[in-house]
Amino acid sequence: MADSRYLLRFDDICPTMNWAVWEAIEAHLAASRVKPILAVVPDNRDPKLMVDPPRADFWERVRRWQAQGYCIAIHGYQHRYVNREAGMLGLNPQSEFAGLPREEQEDKLRKGLAIFAEQGVRADAWVAPSHSFDRVTVELLAGLGVTVISDGLWPRPFTEAGGITWVPQQLWDFQPKPAGVWTVCNHHNHWTPERLERFAASLRAYAPRLTDVPAVLREYTGRRLTLADRWRGFSEFVWTHRILGPIWSARRRMRERRAVAG
Ligand SMILES: [Zn+2]
């Protein structure tokens, strides 16, 4: 773990998320003084993210998180997938944005940002539902003043010619990694008490290596993507998402089938 740094990210933050689990997480975050990225859905319409009744004070909480220094990202518009496009990162074949005409994408982004503005919340970054968006989305984001994207499998952040800074997101659980900036993405809606405990234990173990978006931007804004970054991003994609990923999901399906049969 030589020079590795870790960022924490929580997706699918919306008024109807799992509040009991969230509050436990928030207590752990406060105790270890971590400032995560929270990916907030402006106008959630995805039934999968409707776990608890909506909290009336949701936006007040978002404003408080932002004031505390949490990085508040805009997580799509309604979290509603309209096609089977995997977009430029090629991770999941479903999208709210990728492959759509520019006007349609712009309309969704503007509506999402208008909700943030109405609620007095700044979009510090962009987090696409299912990691699926395309070059058009990136251009539109730059034009709308959202210049940080949390996504991609490269080992370090960098700024591209159009002025967008990519803060990569490569992990879905803590694990020892070599030098680099590693974002661990979490989806807490269906966490069990065991999963929560594992998170708390990892948080304690990795606390000295945790950083936050402002610190990362101070260090990396303006850095260019290197050939070595490209190569490592590509191998991560092939190895984890094209070789190990299918094996893991096949094993999970088999376990589930066995559980149903038993
Ligand atoms: Zn999501």
Residues whose N, C-alpha, C, O or C-beta is under 5 A from the ligand:
A	BS01	ZN	D11 D12 P129 S130
